C-alpha cells in the first residue's frame, strides 16, 4: 500500500515541477497520467496496485469534479459572459439536447442490444464535457477570450443539467413506468435536483462568504488557513446538496459563480491553492482510470462500440453545435473549434460509476462505451489542443490583417 502512495506522490511532484513545460507539448496532464496509470498498473509493470472499490472511486471522482466545477465557475468572467451569452446559451439549450438526441439515434443503429432507455442513458452519460480536460484550451491566451469563456461556461453547466436527465433515464431503465408516472418522475427530479442543488449552492455560499468576510475584517484568519477556504466551501456545497436530495454538481457550480461575484477583488489568491488541490486529485483520478479501467475494459471493446465512441467525439458532438451556433457571428473555424473541444472526462466517469451500481442488463456495453470514449477523448483532445489553438490563432491574425492593411492605405 505504501509503495503505491510513494510512487504516486513522486509522480505528482515531478509533474508539478515540470507542468508549465509539459503543458506546452501535446502531452497534457490527463493524457500523461492515464498512460502512466496503465504502464504502472496491474496490466503494465504492476508497480501500482489498483485495489480501490467502486464506492471509493466514485467518491474520489465526485469530489474532484465538484471542486473543479466550483473553481472554474468562480474564475468565470461574468461580464464577458453577459456580453457573449448567446454562444454558451445556444450551446446548452440547443446543442446539448440535440447531442443527446443524436447520441440516442446512433446508439439505436450501432448498439441494438441496449434497451431504448439504456440508449438514452448512454447518450446522456456522454453529453457533458470536461472543463479540466479542456484546460489546455480554456487557459490558452491564443484562443479568443469569448471562445474560452464559452467553453468554460458550457462545460461547467452541462454537467449539472445532465444530472437530472441521467437519473430520469436511469429510473426508467431500471423500472419501466407508465407515461403518467414518467411525467411525474421527470417533474419531481427536475425540481429536486436543480432546485435543491441551486438553493444549497446559493445559501451555503452566502453564509460561508459572509463569515469569511467578517473573519477577515476582524483579523481572525491565519494566513496558513487561506488555502482551505475554497476547498471546504466546494465540498460543503456538493455534500450538503447530495445529502438533501439535490445535485451536488449544480450546487458546486452555482456556489462557485456566486463566490466569484462576491469576492471578485481577492478571488485569484483564494482560488490558487484550491485549483492546485483540484488538479492533484484530477491527476490521481486519471491514474486510477488508466490503471483500473483502461487495461481491464478496453480489450473487450467491439467494433460497434469503437465506432460509436468515435462518432460521439465527432459527429454527435460537432453537428449539434454547428446547428446551435448557426445564427451566431462566429466564423466557421471558430464554430468547428467549439464543436471539437468537447472532451469527455470526469463527469462521464462519475455517471458510469453511478450506472454500475444499478446493475442494468446492458451495463457492460454502457461501461465499455464510456471507457472507450473517455480514453479516446483523453488522447485525441490532449494531442490536438495546442496545435489547433495555434492554427486558430494564425487564422484570427490573417482575418484581422486585411482591415489593418486597409486602414494603413487610407
Buried (B, 14 or more C-beta within 10 A) or exposed (E): EEEBEEBBEEBBEEBBEEBEEBBEEBBBBBBBBBBBBBBBBBBBEEEBBBEBEEEEBBBBBBBBBBBBBBBBBBBBBBEBBEEBEBBBBBBBEBBBBBBBBBBBEBBBEBBEEBBBBBBBBBBBBBBBBBBBBBBBBBEBEBBBEBBBBBBBBBBBBBBBBBBBBBBBBBBBBEEEEEEEEBEEBBEEBEEBBBBBBBBBBBBBBBEBBEEBEEBEEEEEBEEEEBBEBBBEBBBBBBBBBBEBEBBBBBBBBBBBBBBBBBBEEEBEEBBEBBBBBBBBBBBBBBBBBBBBBBBBBBEEBBEBBBBBBBBBBEBBBBBBBBBBBEEBEBEEBBBBBBBBBBBBBBBBBBBBBBBBEEEBEBBEBBBBBBBBBBBBBBBBBBBBBBEBBEBBBEBBEEEEEEEEEEEEEE
